[in-house]
Amino acid sequence: MFLESRHGRAAEIVGWSNAFAAVGLGLAAYHVLALAPLWAAGVFVAAFVVLRFALAHKATLGLAALLGTLAVSAIGGGLAWTFAHVIESIPAAPQIAGVLGALLSAFGPAWAYATVARHRARRVPDSLIEPVSAPTSN
């Protein structure tokens, strides 16, 4: 999908953040809505496609940014909370680490979506909305 990105890290982070958000929506459809696994997989695919198309317009980019940043933040906070249980001397360590992990892990996707939004405002084409070509051979 991203063999050669013209805007480097921002496009990569945005793409992965959208994928994490789509996985989260698929898992929520399975666990919260109690959908069958095939329907939950359909929700995942549909969410990924909708979030991908949402990147094409600066008006809908905010929705993708919100869901993508929230997904990465939840993953970062959850991992920090889980691994902070190793610290037994401070009882509040998991809660503190969870909040800090969520806040700190949200900076990367927020920066990436802001970068992509600036490029949309200037109408700069990028690999998120154009087909990606394979690197040229020498």
NORLIN-V530152 format. One record per residue. N is the residue number from 1. RES is the residue in three letters. SS is DSSP state (h for helix, s for strand, l for the rest). Layout:
{{N	RES	SS} {N	RES	SS}}
//
This chain:
{{1	MET	l} {2	PHE	l} {3	LEU	l} {4	GLU	l} {5	SER	l} {6	ARG	l} {7	HIS	l} {8	GLY	l} {9	ARG	h} {10	ALA	h} {11	ALA	h} {12	GLU	h} {13	ILE	h} {14	VAL	h} {15	GLY	h} {16	TRP	h} {17	SER	h} {18	ASN	h} {19	ALA	h} {20	PHE	h} {21	ALA	h} {22	ALA	h} {23	VAL	h} {24	GLY	h} {25	LEU	h} {26	GLY	h} {27	LEU	h} {28	ALA	h} {29	ALA	h} {30	TYR	h} {31	HIS	h} {32	VAL	l} {33	LEU	l} {34	ALA	l} {35	LEU	l} {36	ALA	l} {37	PRO	h} {38	LEU	h} {39	TRP	h} {40	ALA	h} {41	ALA	h} {42	GLY	h} {43	VAL	h} {44	PHE	h} {45	VAL	h} {46	ALA	h} {47	ALA	h} {48	PHE	h} {49	VAL	h} {50	VAL	h} {51	LEU	h} {52	ARG	h} {53	PHE	h} {54	ALA	h} {55	LEU	l} {56	ALA	l} {57	HIS	l} {58	LYS	l} {59	ALA	l} {60	THR	l} {61	LEU	h} {62	GLY	h} {63	LEU	h} {64	ALA	h} {65	ALA	h} {66	LEU	h} {67	LEU	h} {68	GLY	h} {69	THR	h} {70	LEU	h} {71	ALA	h} {72	VAL	h} {73	SER	h} {74	ALA	h} {75	ILE	h} {76	GLY	h} {77	GLY	h} {78	GLY	h} {79	LEU	h} {80	ALA	h} {81	TRP	h} {82	THR	h} {83	PHE	h} {84	ALA	h} {85	HIS	h} {86	VAL	h} {87	ILE	l} {88	GLU	l} {89	SER	l} {90	ILE	l} {91	PRO	l} {92	ALA	l} {93	ALA	h} {94	PRO	h} {95	GLN	h} {96	ILE	h} {97	ALA	h} {98	GLY	h} {99	VAL	h} {100	LEU	h} {101	GLY	h} {102	ALA	h} {103	LEU	h} {104	LEU	h} {105	SER	h} {106	ALA	h} {107	PHE	h} {108	GLY	h} {109	PRO	h} {110	ALA	h} {111	TRP	h} {112	ALA	h} {113	TYR	h} {114	ALA	h} {115	THR	h} {116	VAL	h} {117	ALA	h} {118	ARG	h} {119	HIS	h} {120	ARG	h} {121	ALA	h} {122	ARG	l} {123	ARG	l} {124	VAL	l} {125	PRO	l} {126	ASP	l} {127	SER	l} {128	LEU	l} {129	ILE	l} {130	GLU	l} {131	PRO	l} {132	VAL	l} {133	SER	l} {134	ALA	l} {135	PRO	l} {136	THR	l} {137	SER	l} {138	ASN	l}}
//
